Amino acid sequence: MKILVTNDDGIQAKGLAVLVELLKPYAEVTVVAPKEAQSGMSMAIPLGLDKHITASKVEMRDGVRWQWVDSTPDACVKFALGDAFRGYKPDLILSGINHGSNAATAACYSGTLGAAAEGAINGIRAIGISLDTWRSDPDFSTVKAFFPVIFEKLLLRCHSLDPLCGIYYNVNFPYLPADQIKGISVCSMGLVHWADEYVANPDGTYHIEGHLDDYPVNAPDADHKRLAQGWVTIVPHSIDTTDYSEREELLKLFR
């Protein structure tokens, strides 16, 4: 099995190195990750003949192929598919381990999930993995403890899916010791939004800060709620964002 690994925290991120070590027993691993942090880039890519990117030379470390691309996570996947995997596809794309939660509508902004979605668009099964802490040097022991069973079960499921089904998975780990984890919960994506986001700096510029506002419509199994309760959450996403129930209503109006 051949796995492409990327992230949105940059090639120097600890979470990326941890994920590579977790995957080495399962597959031949190729890393193509952003040169620098690219959080919040979703599926952004540089478009146009005047938008140039650079890539490092390939470096082999303990049987793993490492390379950075000076661009977004999505661009890293596109680059890898046309370079390291030219002529064939990886069996799986893993994106992470992200430093910070990608639960709820954070998934819409996430470069981690953007890379996974790019895999799904290309008919490649993909999983995004995140740990709910912004620390640059966090303890990944809980991820290490739960990753094998989650990965192996998702791998079995992935093999049973049509590669063109458009599904990819969003896995979030609470930042808790392994013995405090309640279990693994299959969830729906929570609905939240950020308020008062842009804060003024003394020099007249702005930065994003703000606070999170929850919606009362969230189901009890919303991923951000379960994550806060101490569950490892798994949400299946799809690149097909059609609302089929609303489509039926519109067909009644426009037939």
Protein Blocks (a to p, Z undefined) as FASTA:
>chain_A
ZZddddfeojkbmklmmmmmmmmmmmccdddddfbdcehkljaccedjklccddddddde
ehiacddddddfklmmmmmmmmmmgoiacfbdcedjdeddfehjllmmpmklmmmmmmmm
nopacdddddddfbfbbcfklmmmmmmmmmmmmmmmmmmpcfklopacddddddddfklp
gbdcdddddddddehkbccdfkopacdebjcdddfkbcfklmklmmmnopacdddddfbl
cdfklmmmmmmmmZZ
